Amino acid sequence: MTISGVRRRPQKYPDELRERAVRMVLEIRRETGERTGVVTRVARELGVGAESLRGWVNQAEVDSGRRAGTSSVDAQRIAELEREVRELRRANDILKAASIFFATELDGRPRR
């Protein structure tokens, strides 16, 4: 569990390997100007899945502002806000049910 209380799946690859692989892809792209095949070569060299590495590179580009999309920080904040909304709606439903219960109790009319 993380500090926020959300369970995360165990990661298949360590963060250091992810960062190194992304850095390698971006450096090769910058040095050679080549865009195709780089991810597959680096993935094979490091023993990681090509699609996993492609996703990491895409997310790194989004996080750095080079590609459009939702950054990791924004995605995390959105998830936190959605969780808070769910909790508040649940609390609201409980309060509504309680107010209906007490309103009928204090009404004085016999129950059906």
ZIVEN-V18819 format. One record per pair of residues at least 12 apart in sequence whose C-alpha atoms are under 7 Angstrom apart, sorted by the first residue. I is the first residue (numbers start at 0). J is the second residue. If there is no record, write none. Layout:
i=I j=J
i=I j=J
//
This chain:
i=20 j=41
i=21 j=55
i=21 j=56
i=24 j=37
i=24 j=38
i=24 j=41
i=38 j=52
i=38 j=53
//
